[in-house]
Amino acid sequence: MRSGFLVIILVIVAIAGYMSIFIVNPTQQALVLQLGRIVEQPKKNPGFYFKIPFVQNVVYLDKRVLNLDMPPLEPISSDKKRLVVDAFARYRISDPVLFYQRVSNVQTANRRLSTLLQSSLRSELGKTSFVALVRDDRSGVMEAIRKDVGANAKELGIEVVDVKIRRADLPDANSQAIYERMKTERQREATELRAQGEEVARRIRSRADRDATVLVAEANRDSEIIRGDGDAERNKIFAEAFGADPEFFAFYRSMQAYEAGLQSGDTSLVLSPDSSFFRFFKDPAGAPPPSAANDNGGTRNNSGVSQSASQ
């Protein structure tokens, strides 16, 4: 009986010793409670710790950064656009005593923090335009939301590390309507630009046609002037040449007449050998024959019909 009683005592001592030891992992922090009250400072460092068995119990809290996912919200921006916003937050338990006193566990903390985040999102996005949220100042909006949520979450023993907006877009129906409106506006702008371009093109073409007409008229005028000056100069030279040597001038004009009149063609020229046209063939001095004044000839075409001609 004595040995059995000793074994029972040893078993009780072993169970009490086992229940008086608890282990804190590197990812945890622990609170020692006695009858529901916190009796010791939080155990934040990993290792072995002791408690009074059957009287004290241990509550473990996570020391890592925790994620809070939210369902999509539909706030209204400052420019009266309904948005679909998908956001999440990352936080850690900074004050385990206050955290346990206010929310007790992570599930309750997520619900409280989700409410705070939704309220802050609606409030901040109500002061922000859609363009600023999507393009111009998205990081600034997220930082403002983080500060607002962090200030309220500090009372829960929570430190908000970050708030991110995954997606901020218009509802599908609104997006399609806005797309159609933007498409219509762009088509209207394109039509206006084409009309303006066509008007400018017509002005350019009209100006070019006018300039071309003026240039051609001026060129024709200048060419006529130059041609008149050339003809006058030519006549002057011919007159001077004729006055200097009439016989040579008559010879030169006869050579030109031979060149122009004796070319091959469809018309035959029939002249009398005694015609003055051939005077340089008979006399190098070009003296006209006595009967030159009364010479008559005829032209004959390819069909054999003769026509009268005089030279």
ZIRA-V814161 format. One record per backbone hydrogen bond with DSSP energy under -0.5 kcal/mol. NH is the residue of the N-H (numbers start at 0). CO is the residue of the C=O. E is the energy in kcal/mol with one decimal. If there is no record, write none. Layout:
# ZIRA-V814161
NH & CO & E
NH & CO & E
This chain:
# ZIRA-V814161
4 & 0 & -2.6
5 & 1 & -2.0
6 & 2 & -2.0
7 & 3 & -2.1
8 & 4 & -2.1
9 & 5 & -2.4
10 & 6 & -2.4
11 & 7 & -2.5
12 & 8 & -2.7
13 & 9 & -2.6
14 & 10 & -2.6
15 & 11 & -2.7
16 & 12 & -2.8
17 & 13 & -2.6
18 & 14 & -2.6
19 & 15 & -1.1
20 & 17 & -1.0
21 & 48 & -2.6
23 & 46 & -2.7
24 & 22 & -0.6
27 & 24 & -1.8
28 & 60 & -2.3
29 & 42 & -2.3
30 & 58 & -2.4
32 & 30 & -0.6
32 & 56 & -3.4
33 & 36 & -3.2
34 & 54 & -0.9
36 & 33 & -1.5
38 & 31 & -2.1
38 & 36 & -0.5
39 & 31 & -0.8
42 & 29 & -3.0
43 & 41 & -1.0
46 & 23 & -1.9
48 & 21 & -2.7
50 & 19 & -2.6
52 & 50 & -0.7
54 & 51 & -1.1
55 & 51 & -2.6
56 & 32 & -2.5
58 & 30 & -2.7
60 & 28 & -3.4
62 & 26 & -2.9
63 & 26 & -0.6
65 & 90 & -4.0
67 & 88 & -3.0
69 & 86 & -1.2
72 & 84 & -2.9
76 & 80 & -2.6
77 & 124 & -0.6
77 & 127 & -2.4
79 & 76 & -1.6
82 & 74 & -2.9
83 & 168 & -3.7
84 & 72 & -2.7
84 & 82 & -0.6
85 & 166 & -2.6
86 & 84 & -0.5
87 & 163 & -2.3
88 & 67 & -2.3
89 & 161 & -2.6
90 & 65 & -2.6
91 & 158 & -2.1
93 & 91 & -0.9
93 & 156 & -1.3
94 & 156 & -1.8
98 & 94 & -2.8
99 & 95 & -2.5
100 & 96 & -2.3
101 & 97 & -2.3
102 & 98 & -2.8
103 & 98 & -1.6
104 & 102 & -2.2
108 & 104 & -1.9
109 & 105 & -2.6
110 & 106 & -1.8
111 & 107 & -2.4
112 & 108 & -2.9
113 & 109 & -2.4
114 & 110 & -1.8
115 & 111 & -2.0
116 & 112 & -2.6
117 & 113 & -2.5
118 & 114 & -2.2
119 & 115 & -2.5
120 & 116 & -2.6
121 & 117 & -2.4
122 & 118 & -2.2
123 & 119 & -2.8
124 & 120 & -2.7
125 & 121 & -1.3
126 & 123 & -1.2
127 & 124 & -1.0
132 & 128 & -2.1
133 & 129 & -2.4
134 & 130 & -2.9
135 & 130 & -1.7
136 & 131 & -3.0
140 & 136 & -1.9
141 & 137 & -2.2
142 & 138 & -2.2
143 & 139 & -2.1
144 & 140 & -2.1
145 & 141 & -2.4
146 & 142 & -2.2
147 & 143 & -2.1
148 & 144 & -2.8
149 & 145 & -2.8
150 & 146 & -2.1
151 & 147 & -1.4
152 & 148 & -2.8
153 & 149 & -1.4
154 & 151 & -0.8
155 & 152 & -1.6
156 & 153 & -1.4
157 & 152 & -1.9
158 & 91 & -2.8
159 & 157 & -0.6
160 & 89 & -2.3
160 & 158 & -0.7
161 & 89 & -1.8
163 & 87 & -2.6
165 & 85 & -2.1
165 & 163 & -0.7
166 & 85 & -1.5
168 & 83 & -2.2
170 & 81 & -0.7
174 & 170 & -3.2
175 & 171 & -2.3
176 & 172 & -2.1
177 & 173 & -3.0
178 & 174 & -2.6
179 & 175 & -2.5
180 & 176 & -2.4
181 & 177 & -3.0
182 & 178 & -2.6
183 & 179 & -2.5
184 & 180 & -2.6
185 & 181 & -2.6
186 & 182 & -2.4
187 & 183 & -2.4
188 & 184 & -2.7
189 & 185 & -2.7
190 & 186 & -2.5
191 & 187 & -2.5
192 & 188 & -2.7
193 & 189 & -2.6
194 & 190 & -2.6
195 & 191 & -2.8
196 & 192 & -2.8
197 & 193 & -2.8
198 & 194 & -2.4
199 & 195 & -2.6
200 & 196 & -2.7
201 & 197 & -2.6
202 & 198 & -2.4
203 & 199 & -2.6
204 & 200 & -3.0
205 & 201 & -2.9
206 & 202 & -2.7
207 & 203 & -2.8
208 & 204 & -3.0
209 & 205 & -2.6
210 & 206 & -2.8
211 & 207 & -2.9
212 & 208 & -2.7
213 & 209 & -2.7
214 & 210 & -3.0
215 & 211 & -3.0
216 & 212 & -2.7
217 & 213 & -2.9
218 & 214 & -2.8
219 & 215 & -3.1
220 & 216 & -2.8
221 & 217 & -2.9
222 & 218 & -3.0
223 & 219 & -2.8
224 & 220 & -2.5
225 & 221 & -3.0
226 & 222 & -3.3
227 & 223 & -3.0
228 & 224 & -2.9
229 & 225 & -2.8
230 & 226 & -3.1
231 & 227 & -2.8
232 & 228 & -2.7
233 & 229 & -3.1
234 & 230 & -3.1
235 & 231 & -2.4
236 & 232 & -2.6
237 & 233 & -3.3
238 & 234 & -2.9
239 & 235 & -2.7
240 & 236 & -3.2
241 & 237 & -3.1
242 & 238 & -2.6
243 & 239 & -2.2
244 & 240 & -2.5
248 & 244 & -2.1
249 & 245 & -2.4
250 & 246 & -2.3
251 & 247 & -2.8
252 & 248 & -2.4
253 & 249 & -1.9
254 & 250 & -2.1
255 & 251 & -1.9
256 & 252 & -2.1
257 & 253 & -2.6
258 & 254 & -2.4
259 & 255 & -2.3
260 & 256 & -2.9
261 & 257 & -2.4
262 & 259 & -0.5
267 & 299 & -2.5
269 & 267 & -0.5
269 & 297 & -1.6
270 & 268 & -0.6
274 & 271 & -2.1
277 & 274 & -1.5
278 & 275 & -1.3
280 & 277 & -1.2
281 & 277 & -1.0
282 & 278 & -2.8
285 & 282 & -2.2
291 & 288 & -1.8
292 & 289 & -0.5
293 & 290 & -0.8
294 & 291 & -1.0
296 & 308 & -2.5
297 & 269 & -1.9
298 & 306 & -6.3
299 & 267 & -2.1
300 & 304 & -1.9
303 & 300 & -1.7
306 & 298 & -5.4
308 & 296 & -2.5
